[in-house]
């Protein structure tokens, strides 16, 4: 069974910061996705990966064409860098590929990709799947301190890290 709670490989932390900032400060916390697309001057296909990721991580809710920032999203916008990394780190635990990574504890990208395929998670099944997965692991996992890289392997960080 495929999980809907998956970090999209085309989403970036910087895009999350920008998205949440604009929703909160330009639109007062809620807007129509079409209006947001026009304000950000991006194509909807480019906007949706970060919208889905923000929703997966609990920073926004989406429904009936609207997007609304959550209390967690507001906390993220108003926090400094250290706190933002902590919020992301806590949020990754239930989202793929990090949920499966936590089960493995130590893994290569190939091992994680195999396990995701076994679980039916298709987002990383493509010719660029391994590259997309590694980018996601580094962009979200290593950046936030959820993961550490040890040569060719990734390791789940078991203790709270000082960032």
Secondary structure, DSSP 8 states (H G I E B T S, - for coil): ---S-B--TT--HHHHHHHHHHHHHTTTTEEEHHHHHHHHT--HHHHHHHHHHHHHTTSEEEETTEEEE-HHHHHHHHS-HHHHHHHHHHHGGGSBTHHHHHHHSEEEHHHHHHHHHHTT--TT-STTHHHHHHHHIIIIIIHHTSEEEETTEEEE--S----
